[in-house]
Amino acid sequence: MNETGEQPGMQLAIMAQALFLANLLLLPGVCFLWLAYLYFKHRHSAPPLARCHLEQTFIASLIGGVLLVFANLAILWLGGYRSANTWMVLILYFTTVHSTLVLLGIVGLAKAMAGNEYRFPLIGRLGFN
């Protein structure tokens, strides 16, 4: 801990989790690019706490993007965007995938603010190192 009582990398960990949530809820795409920039800039030099949160949020964002592409492919496969099946796929996607990612992002933000490392369930051991 430093003189302010924070662990090294705590601010970067909080920023990563906040950008993950903002990517899901406020500014998709823009916040992902910012998160990707932070990840690639600090992935080797950040303290362990920040590195953990950066890696987890970056991987979860990539997986969330892939799942969104699959949802769109399912919509197209089931009849396109004018079909009634569109609403079924969208409602299922948002009530399961999107809501789960938001909930995990909130838990991750709380862990980052507490100065603890956090690994997402199921995808937490995936990594680039």
N, C-alpha and C positions, 0 to 999 in steps of 0.2 A: 504494500500500500504506500501511496505517496503522502505528502503532508496534508492533503485535503481529505484523506481517508478513502480515496478511490484506488482501485487496482489499476495497474498499467493496462492501457487498451480499453478501459471501460467506456469511454466516450465513443470510440470507434465501434464497439460492440453495440451500444445503444443506437448509434446512427444506422448500422446495418439492419437491425431489427425494425427500426422506424421506417427505413426505406422499403423493406420487405412489405410491411403493412400498407404503406402509401402506394406501393405498386399494385397491391390487391384492391385497395379501396378508393384512392384519390386520383392518382396520375399514372395509370398503367403505361408502361413503355418508358416514359421519362425517368421514373424512379428506378426502373430496372437498369437503364443505361448508367445512371448514377451509381447504383449498387455494383454493377459490373466494373465500372471505373475504379471504385474503391477496392474491390476484390483484387483486380489485377495490379493495382498500385501497391497494395499492402500485404498481399498473400504470403510473401516471404519475410517481410520485415516487421510485421505487426506482433505485438505480444500475444501469448497463447490464447488469452481470453478473446481478444479481438479477432484473431485468426479463426478460432472456432466459430464465432458468430458470423463472420464474413462468409466462411465456407458453407455453413449450414443454410444461410439465407440465399446465397447464390445458387446452390444446388436445388433448393426448394423452389426458387423462382423458375429455374429451367424446367423442372419437372411439372410445375404448375402450367407453364406455357405449353409443354407437350400435351398435357391433359386437355387444355383448352383447344388445341388443334384437333385432338381426337373427338372432342365434343362437336366441333364444327363438321368433321368428317362424318360423324354419326347423323347429324342433321341432314347433310347432303345425301347420305345413303338412304335415309328414311323418307325422302321425298322432297328435299329442298326447304328453303326458308318460308315458303308459302303453305307448307303442310302443317296439319295439326300436331304432328309428331315433333315439330320444332319446340313447342312449348313443353312437351314431355321431357325432351333431352335437356333443355335449358333449366327447367325446374329441378331435375335430378342432379345436374351438374352443380348448380348453385347451392342446393341444400346439402350436398355431400362433399364434393371436392372443394369448392370455394370456401364454404363455411369452415371446413376442417382446417384449411390452410390459414384462414384468419384466426381461428382459435389457437392454433399452434404458434402463430406469429405473436399473439398476445402473451402467451406463456413465455416465448423466447424473449420478448421485450422485458417482461418482469424479471426473468433470470439475468438478463444483461444489466438491468438497473440494480440488481442485487449483487452484481459482480460474480455471478456463477456462469460456468460454461453450460451449454445446452445442446443437446442432440435431438433432432427431430425423430419421432418414432418411425420405424421401417426404413426411412431413407437416411437416417442419421449417420450410418457407417459408410455411406457412399462418399467418395471424395476423390480429389485429383492428386493427392500426395502419395 
